[in-house]
Amino acid sequence: MQSNSRQILSFVAILMMVVSAFAFIPSAKGEASLNTTLEGFYNEYSFASVNGSAEYDVTLTNDGDVDFDTVSLTASFQDETWLTQNVTFSTGSEINNETFSLSLASGALSQVHVSVLVGNGAKINFAEVPLTININADGAESSIVAVVCVTNWVAHESNFPSSAELETFNQGDKFNYNLTVMNIAVTMNGDGSTSPMDINDNIQLQYSSLSGWSVTSADESWHPFYGGQLEGMLASAVNTWEITVELTGNVKAGEDILDFQASSTDPDDPFGMPYIQPYGLTVIPVNAAEWYGVGVSGAGMRNADVSEGASIQTWTVAVNNFGNTADTFGLTWDLTNIPAGWAISATPSTSGQVGWQGASTFDVSLTVPAHALAGSSASFSMTATSESSSTETATQTFEVIVDQHYGVSMAVDSESKEGAPGSTVEFSFNVTNGGNGQDNFDVTVQGPSMWSPMASTGTLTVDAVSSGQFLVSVVVPTTMTANSNSGDITVTVISSDNKTTANSTISVVASQVFDITIDYGTGSDGTVTVSQDSSGKQMKLNITNNGNGIDTLTLELVNAPDWATLGADNLVVGTISVPLVILLEPDTAALSGRDYTFQVVATSLDGTEWTSPDMTVEIQAKETESTEVEEEVIEEEDDSPGFGILASLLAFTFVIYGRRKD
């Protein structure tokens, strides 16, 4: 193609490209009206190469009731390099350049053929050049605009100027069509005639319209992505591609147009703008049949945590129109697998009208109560059905499973207990599972090893919202003195999540053991012989504390004569044996030859009574002669009986209280 440069038409030029028709305002003499139409190769467009001619037909119709004496047509171009003498007006009987005149009676019609020669040397700044045809009908002026497309080729659907037959497609349907490219380039001969010529334009015919349609061709010059490709054409050549159109996607129902953009570049002008043929010549009408479809989304599995109370699970549900036309979908719900006490929100019964490729969305919620147990579940389903086609349905299921949460509390029957040395003290623990599922609690006990603290079980299994029990035993060491304390013994239970715990602190105090023995003094068998009126005679007992703490004894004589008295009424006895003195001072009233047998009863702080072995005193009658009285003396004491013992006891007491507790 020969051209200087190609640019896109200015907006002003595009506005001029209209087919004009006008009617004159009626005159006072009568109705005057002239209707004018323009028809090129395609509407107002005609095509010609340099040296070729673009052809048009102007139809003039006098549809008024007034005759026109003179209707004149003249040509004009915006660019002066385009010569008006290259525009020829003709009818069957007359031909003129630049201008043409005729008369037109009322009701008459005349057709004028217009031929525009693309002169060699005309400036072609734009591939589309407007030609203005001015019309003067008895002084009333108007104009119409024709467009000269300067090109070496023309592409069109093979049925042009008719349209291809309108086919109705369902998905997967295929129909065949033909697209044609004609080489219209000519060269000027020496005698002024023209001859067809070869061209080297790179021509492309590419599908550039709707998605959802597939265009293929078996022709090797048809590229899968770029469409028909021609690298030049021979003189007067016509190339036709047979193409197959298939509906592959979800296109909107109804009629539409498939457009193939025809364009070319000039390899001799690598910096030139491409030529793009006007829209409309390479289009194929199609009709997509209605079909229906539905899809749903938004459902799924949810895990509910009710550790802080009731849990609300919400889904955003979408009902998708998978058909190719507007539709409404009925919604049905199956709620039979929702447990009692679980609450579902409103469940709509319809989607409302959903447009092509549209969706209806809404939220649906399920409230899981706080008391729901771990592992409990609920499910429900929603089915959407097309109201246009009941066979088109889609179902989705919503599910919720309750997660396990953990909680524990622990109580003990007593935080501190007493036990005698060597005894076992038991504490009873009650463990409450505050979680919502069965739990296994590890039980640990920490404390002084010599007290041997131990749980009755290492693991305690407790159902949800239930309680379980176990024991902790503590052995009081045999060496513990009274009131010795074990110190803190910590009992801990740990949930199976290894995070949730509860603990208690217990302790054991060694109780006092009271155990007193009363024995004869050293070397004594508990019997003594005394004479009447003898004084200063004594009997002694040794009192031993076998318990684990200091004891304060209350002493009394039982069955004793009144001349037998205790050296002390109370004794504090520690770990050292304490002697007890019984003073004997029989008087003349004591009967000769009689034996007196009596005992000492010691009462501990806890009220336990301890009785000494029998003590016997034999009374010998007093004689006139000097008679030696036999006296059994166990131990001599100072003249103040009992004070030495008291001093020993006080010293012992200081020693006892100075000892550290275990």
Secondary structure, DSSP 8 states (H G I E B T S, - for coil): ---S--B---HHHHHH----------BTTB---EEEEEE-SBTTEEEE-TT-EEEEEEEEEE-SSS-EEEEEEEEEESSTTS-GGGEEEE-SS-EEESEEEEEE-TT-EEEEEEEEE--TT---SBSEEEEEEEEEETTEEEEEEEEEEE-SEEEEETTTTS----EEE-TT-EEEEEEEEEE--EEE-TTS-EEE--EEEEEEEEE-S-TTEEEE-S-TTEETTTEEEEEEE-TT-EEEEEEEEEE-S---SEEEEEEEEEEEE-TT-TTS--EE--TTSSEEEEEE-----EEEE---EEEE--TTS-EEEEEEEEEEE-SSS-EEEEEEEE-TTS-TT-EE----SEEEEE-TT-EEEEEEEEEE-TT--TT-EEEEEEEEEESS-TT-EEEEEEEEEE-----EEEEES-SEEEE-TT-EEEEEEEEEE-SSS-EEEEEEEES-GGG--EES-SEEEE-TT-EEEEEEEEE--TT--TT-B---EEEEEE-TTSS-EEEEEEEEEE-----EEEEE-TT--SEEEEETT--SEEEEEEEEE-SSS-EEEEEEEES--TTEEES-SEEEE-SS-EEEEEEE---TTS-TT-EEEEEEEEE-TTS-EEE---EEEEEE---SS--------S----SSTTHHHHHHHHHHHHHHHHS---
